Amino acid sequence: MLRRTIMAFVICAAAAPACAEVWMVRSSGELGCGDRETLVSAFASQNASERSARPPAGCVELYAGERLLDQPEAGAGFNDYMRVQRGDGSTVFVRSSAVVPDPGIGSMTDDRQE
């Protein structure tokens, strides 16, 4: 009995990190960069109003409402920049202030207001 309880606990503990958070981009034109340092330097050297028309090398512009899947980093702790996965499977870093939690579409079993 103890062995079954321990196995059930291990399975539940392993399944919890598999649930990732979904985020949405607040506004269009936010940058997503392939590495954290490029993103940090892009915002350190220019503010958003002075940004050039083209994103820096290794970065892409994200569009408003784009859904991003959180890719947690072990040991990173709370950070101003987070790693996320885009719909095309690429992984980029974004400013945490550039995204909001995705409200989703709700549960399939709950009634939705018309």
N, CA, C and O of each residue as an XYZ file, in Angstrom:
456
protein
N       0.829     -1.193      0.000
C       0.000      0.000      0.000
C       0.879      1.265      0.000
O       0.593      2.233     -0.705
N       1.921      1.237      0.782
C       2.817      2.392      0.847
C       3.483      2.636     -0.499
O       3.645      3.783     -0.917
N       3.867      1.568     -1.174
C       4.506      1.689     -2.481
C       3.562      2.358     -3.481
O       3.994      3.203     -4.264
N       2.288      1.992     -3.465
C       1.304      2.603     -4.373
C       1.105      4.073     -4.061
O       0.985      4.895     -4.970
N       1.069      4.405     -2.785
C       0.901      5.803     -2.386
C       2.087      6.640     -2.844
O       1.915      7.751     -3.347
N       3.287      6.106     -2.669
C       4.490      6.825     -3.097
C       4.493      7.003     -4.613
O       4.817      8.081     -5.109
N       4.135      5.953     -5.350
C       4.095      6.057     -6.818
C       3.059      7.083     -7.264
O       3.313      7.851     -8.192
N       1.898      7.107     -6.615
C       0.868      8.092     -6.967
C       1.376      9.505     -6.707
O       1.128     10.412     -7.502
N       2.088      9.697     -5.592
C       2.643     11.009     -5.276
C       3.688     11.428     -6.305
O       3.709     12.582     -6.731
N       4.548     10.507     -6.702
C       5.591     10.804     -7.689
C       4.970     11.178     -9.029
O       5.419     12.120     -9.681
N       3.946     10.447     -9.439
C       3.288     10.751    -10.714
C       2.623     12.123    -10.669
O       2.729     12.891    -11.625
N       1.945     12.437     -9.583
C       1.301     13.752     -9.453
C       2.326     14.874     -9.415
O       2.118     15.927    -10.018
N       3.425     14.658     -8.716
C       4.462     15.686     -8.631
C       5.121     15.919     -9.979
O       5.476     17.051    -10.307
N       5.288     14.864    -10.763
C       5.908     15.003    -12.083
C       4.962     15.647    -13.074
O       5.417     16.320    -14.000
N       3.677     15.466    -12.914
C       2.703     16.027    -13.853
C       2.475     17.509    -13.630
O       2.107     18.211    -14.572
N       2.677     18.005    -12.436
C       2.412     19.413    -12.140
C       3.258     20.363    -12.983
O       2.697     21.315    -13.526
N       4.590     20.167    -13.131
C       5.372     21.090    -13.949
C       5.032     21.016    -15.437
O       5.382     21.918    -16.198
N       4.353     19.950    -15.854
C       4.022     19.824    -17.267
C       2.948     20.817    -17.688
O       2.776     21.079    -18.878
N       2.232     21.364    -16.729
C       1.192     22.343    -17.041
C       1.841     23.711    -17.155
O       2.205     24.312    -16.144
N       1.984     24.195    -18.339
C       2.616     25.485    -18.561
C       1.564     26.575    -18.654
O       0.409     26.313    -18.990
N       1.972     27.791    -18.354
C       1.064     28.915    -18.465
C       1.071     29.439    -19.890
O       2.084     29.394    -20.588
N      -0.081     29.934    -20.298
C      -0.210     30.536    -21.617
C      -0.312     32.042    -21.424
O      -1.048     32.519    -20.560
N       0.429     32.779    -22.231
C       0.471     34.237    -22.151
C       0.014     34.829    -23.476
O       0.030     34.158    -24.508
N      -0.392     36.088    -23.435
C      -0.744     36.832    -24.648
C       0.071     38.115    -24.682
O       0.305     38.746    -23.651
N       0.499     38.490    -25.882
C       1.268     39.726    -26.061
C       0.314     40.904    -25.919
O      -0.762     40.910    -26.517
N       0.703     41.899    -25.131
C      -0.151     43.071    -24.877
C      -0.391     43.920    -26.121
O      -1.533     44.239    -26.452
N       0.685     44.282    -26.803
C       0.534     45.172    -27.962
C       1.507     44.758    -29.060
O       2.538     44.138    -28.800
N       1.160     45.110    -30.275
C       2.024     44.728    -31.394
C       3.338     45.502    -31.336
O       3.415     46.586    -30.758
N       4.351     44.927    -31.938
C       5.654     45.581    -31.977
C       6.559     45.204    -30.826
O       7.710     45.639    -30.788
N       6.074     44.403    -29.878
C       6.943     43.955    -28.794
C       8.001     43.024    -29.376
O       7.738     42.287    -30.326
N       9.184     43.064    -28.804
C      10.280     42.243    -29.306
C      10.358     40.896    -28.607
O      10.128     40.781    -27.403
N      10.688     39.886    -29.393
C      11.041     38.573    -28.886
C      12.395     38.234    -29.470
O      12.568     38.256    -30.689
N      13.364     37.920    -28.613
C      14.728     37.664    -29.087
C      15.167     36.253    -28.741
O      14.714     35.667    -27.757
N      16.057     35.718    -29.563
C      16.550     34.361    -29.392
C      17.338     34.150    -28.118
O      17.399     33.028    -27.615
N      17.941     35.197    -27.581
C      18.647     35.068    -26.307
C      18.389     36.297    -25.451
O      18.084     37.378    -25.955
N      18.518     36.105    -24.163
C      18.195     37.155    -23.186
C      19.086     38.384    -23.355
O      18.606     39.513    -23.251
N      20.367     38.177    -23.611
C      21.297     39.304    -23.700
C      20.945     40.258    -24.839
O      21.061     41.475    -24.694
N      20.515     39.702    -25.971
C      20.126     40.548    -27.108
C      18.926     41.396    -26.747
O      18.875     42.578    -27.085
N      17.961     40.806    -26.066
C      16.767     41.556    -25.657
C      17.111     42.640    -24.658
O      16.622     43.765    -24.765
N      17.949     42.314    -23.688
C      18.362     43.301    -22.690
C      19.078     44.462    -23.355
O      18.804     45.622    -23.047
N      19.995     44.159    -24.268
C      20.747     45.239    -24.924
C      19.859     46.066    -25.850
O      20.093     47.262    -26.019
N      18.843     45.445    -26.453
C      17.933     46.192    -27.329
C      17.175     47.246    -26.540
O      16.954     48.348    -27.042
N      16.771     46.931    -25.316
C      16.036     47.898    -24.505
C      16.943     48.811    -23.717
O      16.518     49.894    -23.315
N      18.170     48.413    -23.485
C      19.105     49.281    -22.773
C      19.601     50.405    -23.673
O      19.827     51.524    -23.213
N      19.769     50.103    -24.956
C      20.324     51.104    -25.867
C      19.271     52.059    -26.404
O      19.592     53.197    -26.747
N      18.025     51.621    -26.483
C      16.962     52.466    -27.026
C      15.697     52.259    -26.229
O      15.462     51.173    -25.700
N      14.877     53.298    -26.137
C      13.563     53.074    -25.562
C      12.587     52.787    -26.703
O      12.945     52.930    -27.872
N      11.387     52.392    -26.383
C      10.429     51.919    -27.391
C      10.101     52.980    -28.447
O       9.864     52.632    -29.603
N      10.083     54.252    -28.080
C       9.727     55.289    -29.053
C      10.854     55.563    -30.041
O      10.606     56.063    -31.138
N      12.100     55.240    -29.661
C      13.235     55.489    -30.532
C      13.673     54.246    -31.304
O      14.647     54.302    -32.056
N      12.978     53.141    -31.133
C      13.360     51.896    -31.780
C      13.282     52.042    -33.289
O      12.374     52.686    -33.815
N      14.230     51.446    -33.976
C      14.245     51.525    -35.436
C      13.111     50.679    -36.013
O      12.485     49.892    -35.303
N      12.858     50.852    -37.306
C      11.768     50.142    -37.970
C      12.028     48.649    -38.023
O      11.086     47.857    -38.052
N      13.285     48.255    -38.036
C      13.627     46.827    -38.100
C      14.096     46.347    -36.738
O      14.831     47.053    -36.047
N      13.673     45.147    -36.346
C      14.164     44.627    -35.061
C      15.646     44.261    -35.162
O      16.138     43.978    -36.255
N      16.353     44.263    -34.048
C      17.774     43.889    -34.067
C      17.957     42.457    -34.573
O      17.013     41.666    -34.564
N      19.146     42.134    -35.003
C      19.443     40.776    -35.478
C      19.159     39.771    -34.366
O      19.559     39.977    -33.221
N      18.475     38.695    -34.701
C      18.128     37.667    -33.726
C      16.828     37.922    -32.996
O      16.467     37.174    -32.087
N      16.111     38.984    -33.388
C      14.843     39.331    -32.743
C      13.720     39.388    -33.770
O      13.966     39.586    -34.960
N      12.501     39.216    -33.309
C      11.318     39.336    -34.159
C      10.303     40.216    -33.442
O      10.303     40.322    -32.215
N       9.440     40.843    -34.233
C       8.339     41.599    -33.642
C       7.164     40.668    -33.437
O       6.802     39.899    -34.328
N       6.573     40.742    -32.258
C       5.415     39.923    -31.932
C       4.154     40.747    -32.199
O       4.190     41.976    -32.138
N       3.062     40.086    -32.488
C       1.823     40.825    -32.754
C       0.899     40.767    -31.549
O       0.977     39.838    -30.746
N       0.034     41.748    -31.425
C      -0.889     41.832    -30.293
C      -1.796     40.612    -30.259
O      -2.348     40.209    -31.283
N      -1.946     40.032    -29.085
C      -2.800     38.877    -28.913
C      -2.133     37.553    -29.226
O      -2.746     36.499    -29.058
N      -0.880     37.586    -29.682
C      -0.178     36.326    -29.980
C      -0.047     35.516    -28.701
O       0.354     36.035    -27.659
N      -0.387     34.251    -28.793
C      -0.314     33.370    -27.626
C       1.082     32.767    -27.534
O       1.659     32.324    -28.527
N       1.606     32.765    -26.314
C       2.945     32.259    -26.036
C       2.868     31.268    -24.887
O       2.149     31.492    -23.912
N       3.598     30.190    -25.002
C       3.621     29.156    -23.972
C       4.852     29.346    -23.108
O       5.974     29.382    -23.614
N       4.646     29.468    -21.808
C       5.742     29.687    -20.866
C       6.686     28.493    -20.856
O       6.252     27.343    -20.794
N       7.980     28.779    -20.918
C       9.021     27.754    -20.833
C       9.845     28.067    -19.588
O      10.848     28.776    -19.674
N       9.433     27.544    -18.427
C      10.126     27.894    -17.178
C      11.603     27.535    -17.212
O      12.013     26.538    -17.806
N      12.377     28.371    -16.562
C      13.822     28.151    -16.476
C      14.172     27.812    -15.036
O      13.837     28.565    -14.122
N      14.827     26.712    -14.831
C      15.223     26.301    -13.480
C      16.236     27.285    -12.913
O      17.240     27.591    -13.556
N      15.975     27.770    -11.730
C      16.906     28.661    -11.053
C      16.886     30.095    -11.517
O      17.679     30.896    -11.022
N      16.007     30.467    -12.459
C      15.987     31.844    -12.946
C      15.285     32.770    -11.967
O      15.619     33.952    -11.883
N      14.311     32.243    -11.221
C      13.581     33.067    -10.269
C      12.767     34.128    -10.982
O      12.563     34.051    -12.194
N      12.297     35.127    -10.226
C      11.516     36.204    -10.832
C      12.453     37.063    -11.662
O      13.531     37.451    -11.210
N      12.033     37.348    -12.860
C      12.898     38.063    -13.779
C      12.071     39.027    -14.619
O      10.868     38.834    -14.796
N      12.720     40.062    -15.134
C      12.052     40.996    -16.031
C      11.890     40.414    -17.427
O      11.127     40.944    -18.235
N      12.595     39.337    -17.715
C      12.548     38.702    -19.025
C      12.204     37.227    -18.842
O      12.681     36.581    -17.909
N      11.381     36.709    -19.729
C      10.986     35.309    -19.609
C      11.108     34.598    -20.944
O      11.013     35.212    -22.006
N      11.319     33.291    -20.869
C      11.458     32.468    -22.072
C      10.095     31.861    -22.396
O       9.449     31.264    -21.535
N       9.668     32.021    -23.644
C       8.365     31.518    -24.085
C       8.510     30.834    -25.442
O       9.485     31.049    -26.163
N       7.531     30.016    -25.769
C       7.509     29.341    -27.068
C       6.376     29.915    -27.897
O       5.248     30.046    -27.421
N       6.682     30.254    -29.131
C       5.692     30.804    -30.056
C       4.927     29.669    -30.725
O       5.284     28.500    -30.581
N       3.879     30.017    -31.454
C       3.054     29.048    -32.147
C       3.804     28.247    -33.191
O       3.433     27.111    -33.487
N       4.865     28.829    -33.755
C       5.645     28.109    -34.770
C       6.703     27.190    -34.160
O       7.466     26.551    -34.885
N       6.749     27.125    -32.829
C       7.689     26.247    -32.146
C       8.994     26.904    -31.744
O       9.780     26.302    -31.013
N       9.246     28.127    -32.202
C      10.488     28.801    -31.837
C      10.405     29.311    -30.395
O       9.329     29.637    -29.894
N      11.550     29.368    -29.754
C      11.638     29.859    -28.383
C      12.306     31.219    -28.389
O      13.372     31.395    -28.979
N      11.674     32.181    -27.729
C      12.208     33.541    -27.655
C      12.107     34.053    -26.226
O      11.373     33.505    -25.404
N      12.847     35.100    -25.947
C      12.760     35.799    -24.677
C      11.950     37.073    -24.895
O      12.129     37.759    -25.901
N      11.059     37.389    -23.954
C      10.248     38.600    -24.011
C      10.307     39.284    -22.653
O      10.638     38.666    -21.641
N       9.982     40.567    -22.650
C       9.863     41.275    -21.373
C       8.594     40.782    -20.682
O       7.553     40.656    -21.328
N       8.664     40.505    -19.397
C       7.485     40.021    -18.675
C       6.386     41.078    -18.635
O       5.213     40.734    -18.485
N       6.735     42.342    -18.764
C       5.724     43.400    -18.779
C       5.018     43.500    -20.131
O       4.023     44.215    -20.251
N       5.516     42.794    -21.151
C       4.926     42.836    -22.486
C       3.829     41.805    -22.673
O       3.164     41.792    -23.709
N       3.627     40.932    -21.680
C       2.634     39.871    -21.804
C       1.678     39.890    -20.612
O       1.997     40.403    -19.540
N       0.508     39.320    -20.834
C      -0.493     39.152    -19.780
C      -0.970     37.703    -19.807
O      -0.888     37.049    -20.847
N      -1.469     37.189    -18.680
C      -1.992     35.822    -18.708
C      -3.145     35.698    -19.700
O      -4.008     36.572    -19.777
N      -3.149     34.619    -20.443
C      -4.195     34.364    -21.433
C      -5.481     33.977    -20.708
O      -5.485     33.037    -19.913
N      -6.574     34.697    -20.977
C      -7.823     34.369    -20.298
C      -8.428     33.058    -20.780
O      -9.297     32.501    -20.109
N      -7.990     32.557    -21.921
C      -8.504     31.298    -22.451
C      -9.938     31.418    -22.918
O     -10.503     32.510    -22.958
N     -10.513     30.296    -23.267
C     -11.901     30.306    -23.736
C     -12.840     29.726    -22.700
O     -14.042     29.628    -22.945
N     -12.324     29.343    -21.561
C     -13.164     28.788    -20.504
C     -13.278     27.274    -20.616
O     -12.731     26.651    -21.526
N     -13.982     26.724    -19.692
C     -14.158     25.281    -19.654
C     -15.203     24.835    -20.658
O     -16.155     25.564    -20.939
N     -15.027     23.640    -21.196
C     -16.002     23.113    -22.145
C     -17.302     22.760    -21.444
O     -18.351     22.706    -22.085
N     -17.252     22.518    -20.140
C     -18.461     22.107    -19.427
C     -19.196     23.281    -18.785
O     -20.382     23.161    -18.477
N     -18.526     24.405    -18.577
C     -19.184     25.570    -17.981
C     -20.003     26.302    -19.025
O     -19.633     26.343    -20.199
N     -21.117     26.878    -18.598
C     -21.931     27.699    -19.497
C     -21.233     29.026    -19.716
O     -20.696     29.612    -18.776
N     -21.237     29.496    -20.932
C     -20.640     30.781    -21.272
C     -21.742     31.796    -21.482
O     -22.813     31.474    -21.995
N     -21.468     33.024    -21.081
C     -22.443     34.087    -21.295
C     -22.453     34.446    -22.767
O     -21.397     34.533    -23.393
N     -23.614     34.650    -23.314
C     -23.772     34.996    -24.731
C     -23.593     36.473    -24.923
O     -23.688     36.965    -26.048
